[in-house]
Amino acid sequence: EAGVAQSPRYKIIEKRQSVAFWCNPISGHATLYWYQQILGQGPKLLIQFQNNGVVDDSQLPKDRFSAERLKGVDSTLKIQPAKLEDSAVYLCASSAGASNTGELFFGEGSRLTVL
Amino acid sequence: EDQVTQSPEALRLQEGESSSLNCSYTVSGLRGLFWYRQDPGKGPEFLFTLYSAGEEKEKERLKATLTKKESFLHITAPKPEDSATYLCAVQASNDYKLSFGAGTTVTVRA
């Protein structure tokens, strides 16, 4: 079974530039998550989708971050404009079923460096 | 707000030297507590779910236990391949969101 796919693995940008990350979840998984993991910290949920609807985006900085999940499959996370404090690993995860059982399958992440 | 505190931040062990990691939590009603393993440059990998005080789960050299305020991850006779960061997360009964701790980085020397 293929895992969660993410791209790009690494991205370096200047502050105020924009960046987009892509995620393809495990086939058949209804729930998709984007997490931000700053060095030395645990992952923090940014947004959770159930199929193509948003379940929780309470911790998403909506003035600069946006995310979409078209057709309930893959998803993109965009940051525009980027700030220095956005340097982090952006993790995508998916889970089966309609509710969050806590057993998430994570991708390898996209590491963002903002200079 | 849910809080998860893991200790120690880092743990260096000799191969075969058993030890325990701690995860203390504050949550308004616990739906579940989860342990994940994260290798450098990788995403977290699910290990265990614990739902109620007194519950225990085992997997190879790892054993997770749960009380009303904390969880322990015991590593018995560790091997170098057990080197990783171990993350603890809680899920409150009124919210499906996982709140993660900062993790404990375990290094096992041969």
Interface residues (C-beta under 8 A of the other chain):
Chain A: V4 G40 Q41 G42 P43 K44 L45 Q48 V55 D56 L91 A93 S99 N100 T101 G102 E103 L104 F105 F106 G107 E108 G109
Chain B: V4 R31 G32 F34 G41 K42 G43 P44 E45 F46 T49 L87 A89 Q91 Y96 K97 L98 F100 G101 A102 G103
